[in-house]
Amino acid sequence: MQGSLSVERMCQLGQVSRAGFYRSLREHRPVEEDMEVRAAIQQIALEHRRRYGSRRIAKTLRSQGMAVNRKRVARIMREDHLLAIQPKAFVVTTDSDHELEVYLNVARRMKLNGVNQLWVADITYIRLKAEFVYLALILDAFSRKVVGWELDRSLAARLAIGALEKAIAERKPLPGLVHHSDRGVQYASGDYMRLLDKHHIIASMSRPANPYDNASCESFIKTLKREEIYANEYQDLDDLRSNLEEFIEQYYNRRRLHSALGYRSPEEFEQVAQTEAVSLGVSMSFFRHREIHRPMRDSSWRSLGATTAAAPTHRLDEFPAGYSSAGCSPAEPASASPASDDNKEEDSL
């Protein structure tokens, strides 16, 4: 950058090609330019504690006015042993083999245009020197910001409840927010559901054995473990807690560039969205007679009314084929997919 002009604009004004400019720059001072790029890469990699890969470092360098591409950054990082820390094998912690009620997957039908419309939740384990501990997380699906988290030695329901209480206290959501999770016993427990009902939050759960329904939370857990957990050793639970607070609150939410957010941090993305977007309700669409639906409770539909236009077309005492009033919803069969005929008619909620 030269003032407010980019390299591309200056080349246009000077009627020269960008390739010619870069070639001339390297010919005049190849060693100095290479050292400047290498030093900047090392500074960014160490500043982010080897959490950034070549894409994010290249994006940061370009924002600072350096003409580099990702392949060159990756080569330098490999030569200087600065490659990002790689993840370890994933371990499943979800216990969905229970008799508690599960809920319709509302999240996959939502189109988000603002914060506090959809929260996603998950639980993961962290291994310390002498014990395993567990971390419950809640993210805002629109901005990928961590809005609540809790750390405990137990997988009891109080772990997930603690994260939800912190999220509610921090964000103060309006009625109609959708909370999406897996079918784990912590999220299906009576205490957790009563807390959702108390704040008029609608429950949504993933389909059986389908991790893609909760992909944004799984992605954050992968980032957390690769960039923080596996890069450090913790003395005890308190040491881990203080490091997690710094990583989540100070680094991830405020500073770390997120590729899905146009290489902006979650807080920056929220600020930009609030200034640019008009406040509109979230929309959902259901395919009539082509998908298996499970009716929601009256209180859930009343809460959903804050962000939708109409109640379900079928009565709450009507159950589509394959469901019973007391049973849990089965996996959706292939025949449940909408067909390309005249019956492909949508109800907008």
Phi, psi and omega per residue, in radians:
M1 nan 2.451 3.032
Q2 -2.208 1.735 -2.972
G3 1.180 -2.139 3.103
S4 -1.772 0.091 -3.105
L5 -1.674 2.349 3.070
S6 -1.484 2.938 3.101
V7 -1.056 -0.702 -3.136
E8 -1.069 -0.776 -3.124
R9 -1.174 -0.697 3.129
M10 -1.137 -0.645 3.089
C11 -1.138 -0.660 3.095
Q12 -1.128 -0.746 3.137
L13 -1.177 -0.621 3.135
G14 -1.504 -0.041 3.126
Q15 0.983 0.798 3.041
V16 -2.253 2.719 3.129
S17 -1.404 2.667 3.091
R18 -1.146 -0.655 3.123
A19 -1.076 -0.693 3.109
G20 -1.162 -0.642 3.105
F21 -1.121 -0.810 -3.132
Y22 -1.147 -0.672 3.113
R23 -1.100 -0.746 3.109
S24 -1.130 -0.679 3.138
L25 -1.099 -0.753 -3.140
R26 -1.227 -0.579 -3.136
E27 -1.215 -0.591 -3.095
H28 -1.378 -0.655 -3.138
R29 -2.550 1.188 -3.074
P30 -1.142 -0.766 -3.089
V31 -1.194 -0.803 -3.117
E32 -1.105 -0.749 -3.127
E33 -1.135 -0.717 3.131
D34 -1.123 -0.699 3.135
M35 -1.185 -0.639 3.110
E36 -1.120 -0.764 3.121
V37 -1.127 -0.778 -3.126
R38 -1.102 -0.726 3.131
A39 -1.145 -0.691 3.135
A40 -1.156 -0.688 3.110
I41 -1.105 -0.776 3.121
Q42 -1.085 -0.710 -3.132
Q43 -1.109 -0.788 -3.132
I44 -1.173 -0.757 -3.127
A45 -1.073 -0.752 -3.131
L46 -1.300 -0.610 3.114
E47 -1.080 -0.662 3.130
H48 -1.671 0.226 3.027
R49 0.958 0.770 3.108
R50 1.053 0.489 3.074
R51 -1.510 -0.461 -3.094
Y52 -1.496 2.394 2.986
G53 -1.604 -3.008 -3.045
S54 -1.144 -0.588 -3.123
R55 -1.133 -0.835 -3.113
R56 -1.215 -0.647 3.105
I57 -1.166 -0.732 3.101
A58 -1.085 -0.711 3.107
K59 -1.105 -0.718 3.124
T60 -1.145 -0.738 3.122
L61 -1.096 -0.735 3.130
R62 -1.154 -0.602 3.081
S63 -1.187 -0.379 3.076
Q64 -1.576 0.028 3.073
G65 1.654 0.152 3.137
M66 -1.606 2.308 -3.096
A67 -1.546 1.582 -3.141
V68 -2.371 2.680 3.012
N69 -1.953 2.960 -3.025
R70 -1.145 -0.650 -3.106
K71 -1.116 -0.681 3.104
R72 -1.166 -0.727 3.107
V73 -1.080 -0.754 3.132
A74 -1.095 -0.692 3.134
R75 -1.117 -0.799 3.138
I76 -1.134 -0.713 3.119
M77 -1.102 -0.673 3.107
R78 -1.160 -0.743 3.138
E79 -1.141 -0.627 -3.094
D80 -1.667 0.166 3.104
H81 1.004 0.814 -3.117
L82 -2.042 0.283 -3.138
L83 -1.077 2.571 -3.091
A84 -1.095 2.617 3.136
I85 -1.179 2.332 -3.064
Q86 -1.603 2.611 -3.111
P87 -1.294 2.808 3.051
K88 -1.774 3.122 -3.074
A89 -1.108 2.526 -3.134
F90 -1.469 2.456 3.129
V91 -2.106 2.261 -3.121
V92 -1.354 2.318 3.117
T93 -2.122 0.088 -3.063
T94 -1.498 2.254 3.040
D95 -1.926 1.682 -3.118
S96 -1.812 0.160 3.131
D97 -1.575 1.391 -3.115
H98 -2.530 2.979 -3.115
E99 -1.773 0.168 -3.126
L100 -1.320 2.806 -3.112
E101 -1.247 2.454 3.033
V102 -2.024 2.905 -2.935
Y103 -2.199 2.784 3.136
L104 -1.038 2.486 3.089
N105 -1.385 1.597 3.138
V106 -1.435 -0.508 -2.975
A107 -1.074 -0.680 -3.044
R108 -1.278 -0.131 3.091
R109 -1.755 0.063 -3.036
M110 -1.639 2.550 3.002
K111 -2.083 1.936 -2.994
L112 -1.535 2.481 3.019
N113 -2.392 0.273 3.123
G114 -3.027 3.081 -3.115
V115 -1.393 2.860 3.066
N116 1.010 0.603 2.990
Q117 -1.856 -0.639 3.124
L118 -2.484 2.171 2.991
W119 -1.904 2.481 3.062
V120 -2.065 2.475 -3.029
A121 -2.282 2.620 3.094
D122 -2.813 2.932 3.128
I123 -2.282 2.450 3.076
T124 -2.396 2.896 3.124
Y125 -1.851 2.719 3.061
I126 -2.346 2.273 -3.124
R127 -1.660 2.153 3.006
L128 -1.731 -3.040 -3.091
K129 -1.113 -0.691 -3.031
A130 -2.126 0.091 -3.085
E131 -2.853 2.898 2.982
F132 -1.804 2.417 3.036
V133 -2.209 2.921 -2.996
Y134 -2.267 2.494 -3.079
L135 -2.137 2.151 3.050
A136 -1.791 2.387 -3.046
L137 -2.288 2.599 2.988
I138 -2.345 2.185 3.130
L139 -2.009 2.564 2.933
D140 -1.407 2.070 -3.033
A141 -1.155 -0.421 -3.122
F142 -1.256 -0.795 -3.062
S143 -1.896 -0.070 -3.075
R144 1.091 0.317 3.136
K145 -1.413 2.405 3.061
V146 -1.344 1.997 -3.082
V147 -1.781 -0.221 3.102
G148 -2.860 2.490 3.092
W149 -2.712 2.686 -3.139
E150 -2.554 2.498 -3.119
L151 -2.112 2.350 -3.105
D152 -2.729 2.855 3.087
R153 -1.489 -0.160 -3.065
S154 -2.065 2.630 3.056
L155 -1.617 0.260 -3.132
A156 -1.126 2.917 -3.075
A157 -1.061 -0.428 -3.119
R158 -1.094 -0.429 3.098
L159 -1.106 -0.921 3.136
A160 -1.184 -0.629 3.132
I161 -1.112 -0.694 3.124
G162 -1.071 -0.739 3.110
A163 -1.130 -0.718 -3.141
L164 -1.153 -0.724 3.132
E165 -1.093 -0.702 3.106
K166 -1.155 -0.686 3.134
A167 -1.125 -0.756 3.136
I168 -1.128 -0.756 3.128
A169 -1.128 -0.604 -3.116
E170 -1.333 -0.746 -2.995
R171 -1.753 -0.447 -3.111
K172 0.861 1.101 -3.054
P173 -1.255 2.674 3.064
L174 -1.397 2.808 3.077
P175 -1.007 2.517 3.137
G176 1.868 -0.133 3.062
L177 -1.074 2.435 3.093
V178 -1.776 2.272 3.107
H179 -1.904 2.044 -3.092
H180 -1.946 2.400 -3.139
S181 -2.632 3.130 2.972
D182 -1.398 -2.979 -3.094
R183 -1.680 0.413 -3.135
G184 -1.047 2.659 -3.072
V185 -1.112 -0.493 3.124
Q186 -1.097 -0.721 -3.099
Y187 -1.418 -0.382 3.128
A188 -1.600 -0.071 -3.070
S189 -1.145 2.737 -3.123
G190 -1.094 -0.721 -3.127
D191 -1.105 -0.685 -3.131
Y192 -1.192 -0.761 -3.133
M193 -1.157 -0.610 3.097
R194 -1.155 -0.624 3.097
L195 -1.173 -0.681 3.073
L196 -1.108 -0.797 -3.133
D197 -1.096 -0.664 -3.121
K198 -1.023 -0.632 -3.105
H199 -1.809 0.265 3.074
H200 0.995 0.778 3.100
I201 -1.796 2.357 -3.070
I202 -1.573 2.262 -3.136
A203 -1.456 2.443 3.073
S204 -2.463 2.439 -3.103
M205 -2.318 2.649 -3.106
S206 -1.208 2.780 3.004
R207 -1.225 2.737 -3.109
P208 -1.048 2.317 3.048
A209 0.971 0.673 3.132
N210 -2.238 1.612 -3.092
P211 -1.264 -0.260 -3.077
Y212 -1.237 -0.360 3.103
D213 -1.148 -0.389 -3.100
N214 -2.132 0.671 -2.962
A215 -1.137 -0.637 -3.084
S216 -1.145 -0.656 3.109
C217 -1.260 -0.684 3.068
E218 -1.073 -0.669 3.121
S219 -1.120 -0.712 3.112
F220 -1.135 -0.719 3.131
I221 -1.063 -0.713 3.084
K222 -1.070 -0.761 3.111
T223 -1.105 -0.773 -3.132
L224 -1.044 -0.797 -3.080
K225 -1.252 -0.676 -3.109
R226 -1.249 -0.721 -2.997
E227 -1.644 -0.304 -3.120
E228 -2.191 -1.004 -2.989
I229 -1.122 -0.915 -3.071
Y230 -1.309 -0.204 -3.127
A231 -1.606 -0.048 -3.040
N232 -2.443 2.870 2.989
E233 -2.121 2.360 -3.045
Y234 -1.986 2.474 -3.105
Q235 -1.271 -0.775 -3.092
D236 -2.773 -2.985 -3.092
L237 -1.119 -0.689 -3.138
D238 -1.153 -0.685 3.095
D239 -1.107 -0.751 3.096
L240 -1.094 -0.744 -3.111
R241 -1.062 -0.786 -3.129
S242 -1.141 -0.659 3.110
N243 -1.225 -0.669 3.090
L244 -1.134 -0.688 3.118
E245 -1.076 -0.736 3.116
E246 -1.156 -0.744 -3.110
F247 -1.162 -0.819 -3.049
I248 -1.296 -0.928 -3.002
E249 -1.339 -0.748 -3.038
Q250 -1.616 -0.644 -3.036
Y251 -1.694 -1.064 -3.019
Y252 -1.143 -0.895 -3.074
N253 -1.187 -0.553 -2.979
R254 -1.875 -0.500 -2.966
R255 -2.140 -0.576 -2.990
R256 -1.242 2.237 3.110
L257 -1.281 2.321 -3.101
H258 -1.959 2.157 -3.072
S259 -1.098 -0.622 -3.131
A260 -1.272 -0.204 -3.136
L261 -1.891 0.396 -3.117
G262 1.235 0.587 -3.128
Y263 0.994 0.883 2.989
R264 -2.218 2.753 3.073
S265 -1.326 2.770 3.137
P266 -0.982 -0.729 -3.128
E267 -1.188 -0.701 3.098
E268 -1.114 -0.701 3.124
F269 -1.083 -0.734 3.117
E270 -1.125 -0.734 3.139
Q271 -1.091 -0.761 3.122
V272 -1.136 -0.746 -3.121
A273 -1.116 -0.666 -3.118
Q274 -1.198 -0.554 -3.139
T275 -1.461 -0.448 -3.054
E276 -1.736 -0.598 -2.996
A277 -1.588 2.568 3.016
V278 -1.494 2.413 -3.094
S279 -1.218 1.928 3.131
L280 -2.191 2.739 3.112
G281 -1.317 2.653 3.068
V282 -1.296 2.531 -3.114
S283 -2.041 2.613 3.084
M284 -2.391 2.617 3.106
S285 -2.287 2.454 3.117
F286 -2.134 2.454 3.114
F287 -1.551 2.086 -3.059
R288 -1.238 2.256 3.043
H289 1.104 0.099 -3.127
R290 -2.047 -0.094 3.067
E291 -2.276 2.607 3.101
I292 -1.444 2.181 -3.094
H293 -2.089 2.611 3.051
R294 -2.012 2.147 -3.089
P295 -1.111 2.557 3.137
M296 -1.732 2.887 -3.132
R297 -1.266 2.797 -3.108
D298 -0.992 -0.739 -3.112
S299 -1.107 -0.616 3.128
S300 -1.172 -0.711 -3.140
W301 -1.237 -0.582 3.086
R302 -1.144 -0.681 3.082
S303 -1.161 -0.691 -3.124
L304 -1.137 -0.407 -3.123
G305 -1.075 -0.335 3.119
A306 -1.168 -0.392 -3.065
T307 -2.230 0.046 -3.123
T308 -2.231 2.964 -2.991
A309 -1.713 -0.431 -3.036
A310 -2.651 2.792 3.083
A311 -1.426 2.981 -3.134
P312 -1.097 2.629 -3.095
T313 -1.308 -0.406 3.114
H314 -1.681 2.682 3.111
R315 -1.198 2.700 -3.112
L316 -1.210 -0.258 3.090
D317 -1.656 0.099 3.082
E318 -1.750 2.271 -3.118
F319 -2.074 2.135 3.114
P320 -1.088 2.923 -3.089
A321 -1.007 2.425 3.092
G322 1.643 -0.022 -3.114
Y323 -2.144 2.712 2.983
S324 -2.277 2.818 -3.051
S325 -1.170 -0.389 -3.085
A326 -1.898 -0.317 -3.049
G327 -1.416 2.907 3.072
C328 -1.564 2.699 -3.087
S329 -1.253 2.330 3.128
P330 -1.416 3.087 3.061
A331 -1.129 2.529 -3.112
E332 -1.310 2.148 -3.137
P333 -1.310 2.947 -3.139
A334 -1.086 -0.553 -3.117
S335 -1.189 -0.184 -3.139
A336 -1.403 -0.171 -3.127
S337 -1.257 2.507 -3.126
P338 -1.152 2.410 -3.136
A339 -1.690 2.754 -3.103
S340 -1.574 1.163 3.083
D341 -2.398 -2.957 -3.069
D342 -1.176 -0.282 -3.133
N343 -1.446 -0.072 -3.140
K344 -1.322 1.313 -3.042
E345 -2.042 2.314 -3.034
E346 -1.843 2.532 2.937
D347 -1.820 2.206 3.092
S348 -1.601 2.162 3.126
L349 -1.861 nan nan
